[in-house]
């Protein structure tokens, strides 16, 4: 296995969101994403749905404490940790209660924290709508620096790059398994969380999620549409802290070797069907 397959394959397993009003945020996600509180400890609440997990903590409004990626086995985890140490990147103890012993955390140049490890299995309610936590997207003032870090340190593969006509990069989508992206980076005037997404199984699931949000009196803030980069169907809703939550279906699958594509920074790149939410 070559060094650039370090994180391959790995999937986004859970996120730790922070809020000035964590109790209300827990209530929102319990209703909106059909998640059940699985436990509370040390001021954190673990919410679990059908292949989706969140931890809600007290902290800054709209903050993300860390994103946790699940690797396949201990050998892969050890190999990745050794590589990180060889690159002189600090590895910290994992703060996640959902990872097995041996998990660790690193920090990227923007201060985003990533936990890497083997996830603890948890039973889920089969009656919930499907929506596996699938990708997270960050805003950054320096996309190239983050792309270089996540490519060389963790082994993410670049799938699609979005550029202005002058060649300036406005977005990069990166994959850690055959799905088109599990990590995205968007150009913005300040760093932070842009959105996160749960992948459903079909267009009918998107319909059912829309009906569910309507029943909860939660408006769809963008969509339905189809992204150009990734080709996935989508709808977005927004929680009370301003976090943007996407439900997606039919995301493209790529090989490890597949070369990146380039897209023009325009409406159709973000939404082939209509208007786009252009961040910059």
Buried (B, 14 or more C-beta within 10 A) or exposed (E): EEEBBBBBBBBBBBBBBBBEBBEEBBBBBBBBBBBEBBEEEEEBBBBBBBBBBBBBBEBEBBBBBBBBBBBEEEEBBEBBBEBBEEEEBEBEEBBBBBBBEEBBBBBBEBEBBBBBBBBEEEEBEEEBBBBBBBBBBBBBEEBEBBBEBBBBBBBBBBBBBBBEEEEEBBBBBBBBBBBBBBBBBBBBEEBBBBBBBBBBEEEEBBBBBBEBBEEEEBEBEBBBBBBBBBEBBBBBBBBEBEBBBBBBBBBBEBEBEBEEBEBEBEBEBBBBBEEBBEBE
